[in-house]
């Protein structure tokens, strides 16, 4: 079930105010099918590589920002970066193996989002 424009109440300036949104799906986790397809090894490597690179860039920026603020690195971002770099290498190896064997790759990926207090 989606939300309707009538679910959004106007703020003081007459524009919708995010704090006034009453959307039914705020109460239950939402699942989205992000990837679902059959890809050539090159396509799969590109699609997955962009996602992993985005995460690497995010955690690199987080780590750099924390270094600037406090002079110390964020342990979580550092360990996440190591994991993501390893993952990137493993995904490239998987695409290389599929390419060498003349196979295509079926890739599916779902994300789940929920509101947390």
C-alpha positions as CSV (number, residue, x, y, z in Angstrom):
1,X,0.0,0.0,0.0
2,X,1.4,3.3,-1.0
3,X,0.9,6.8,0.4
4,X,-1.4,9.5,-1.0
5,X,-0.8,13.2,-1.1
6,X,-3.6,13.5,1.4
7,X,-1.4,11.7,3.9
8,X,0.9,14.8,4.0
9,X,0.0,17.8,6.0
10,X,1.3,21.2,5.1
11,X,3.9,22.9,7.3
12,X,3.8,26.6,8.4
13,X,4.9,27.8,4.9
14,X,2.2,25.7,3.1
15,X,4.7,23.2,1.8
16,X,4.7,19.5,2.9
17,X,6.6,19.1,6.2
18,X,8.5,15.9,6.6
19,X,7.7,15.9,10.3
20,X,4.0,15.8,9.5
21,X,4.1,12.9,7.2
22,X,1.9,10.0,8.4
23,X,2.8,7.1,6.1
24,X,1.5,3.6,7.0
25,X,4.7,1.9,5.9
26,X,6.8,3.7,8.6
27,X,5.6,1.0,11.0
28,X,6.8,-2.1,9.1
29,X,10.1,-2.9,7.3
30,X,10.0,-2.2,3.6
31,X,11.7,-4.5,1.1
32,X,12.9,-3.4,-2.3
33,X,14.2,-5.6,-5.1
34,X,17.3,-3.6,-6.1
35,X,18.8,-6.0,-8.6
36,X,17.1,-8.9,-10.4
37,X,18.5,-10.0,-13.7
38,X,20.8,-12.1,-15.8
39,X,24.0,-10.3,-16.8
40,X,27.1,-10.9,-18.9
41,X,30.2,-11.1,-16.7
42,X,31.1,-7.5,-17.8
43,X,27.6,-6.2,-17.0
44,X,27.5,-7.9,-13.6
45,X,31.0,-6.6,-12.7
46,X,29.9,-3.1,-13.7
47,X,26.6,-3.1,-11.8
48,X,28.1,-4.6,-8.6
49,X,31.3,-2.7,-8.9
50,X,29.4,0.7,-8.9
51,X,27.5,-0.3,-5.8
52,X,30.7,-1.5,-3.9
53,X,32.6,1.6,-5.1
54,X,29.9,3.8,-3.7
55,X,30.1,2.1,-0.3
56,X,33.9,2.3,-0.4
57,X,33.7,6.1,-1.2
58,X,31.2,6.6,1.6
59,X,33.3,4.8,4.3
60,X,36.5,6.6,3.0
61,X,34.8,9.9,3.4
62,X,33.5,9.0,6.9
63,X,36.9,7.9,8.0
64,X,38.5,11.0,6.6
65,X,35.9,13.2,8.3
66,X,36.5,11.5,11.6
67,X,40.2,11.9,11.3
68,X,39.7,15.7,10.7
69,X,37.4,16.1,13.6
70,X,39.2,14.0,16.3
71,X,42.5,13.0,14.9
72,X,41.6,9.3,15.0
73,X,40.1,6.9,12.5
74,X,36.8,5.2,12.9
75,X,37.3,1.6,13.6
76,X,34.0,0.6,12.0
77,X,34.7,2.5,8.8
78,X,38.2,1.1,8.7
79,X,37.1,-2.5,9.0
80,X,34.2,-2.0,6.6
81,X,36.6,-0.6,4.1
82,X,38.8,-3.7,4.3
83,X,35.8,-5.9,3.9
84,X,34.5,-3.9,0.9
85,X,37.9,-3.9,-0.8
86,X,38.1,-7.7,-0.4
87,X,34.5,-8.1,-1.6
88,X,35.4,-6.0,-4.7
89,X,38.3,-8.3,-5.5
90,X,36.1,-11.4,-5.0
91,X,33.4,-10.1,-7.3
92,X,36.0,-9.3,-10.0
93,X,37.4,-12.9,-9.6
94,X,33.8,-14.3,-9.9
95,X,33.2,-12.3,-13.1
96,X,36.6,-13.4,-14.5
97,X,35.7,-17.0,-13.8
98,X,32.3,-16.7,-15.5
99,X,33.9,-15.0,-18.5
100,X,36.5,-17.8,-18.8
101,X,33.8,-20.4,-18.7
102,X,31.5,-18.6,-21.1
103,X,28.7,-18.3,-18.4
104,X,26.3,-15.5,-17.6
105,X,25.5,-14.5,-14.0
106,X,22.1,-14.3,-12.4
107,X,22.2,-11.5,-9.8
108,X,19.5,-10.7,-7.3
109,X,19.6,-8.3,-4.4
110,X,17.0,-7.1,-2.0
111,X,17.3,-4.2,0.5
112,X,15.2,-3.8,3.6
113,X,14.6,-0.4,5.2
114,X,12.9,0.2,8.5
115,X,12.4,3.1,10.8
116,X,14.4,2.9,14.1
117,X,13.9,5.0,17.2
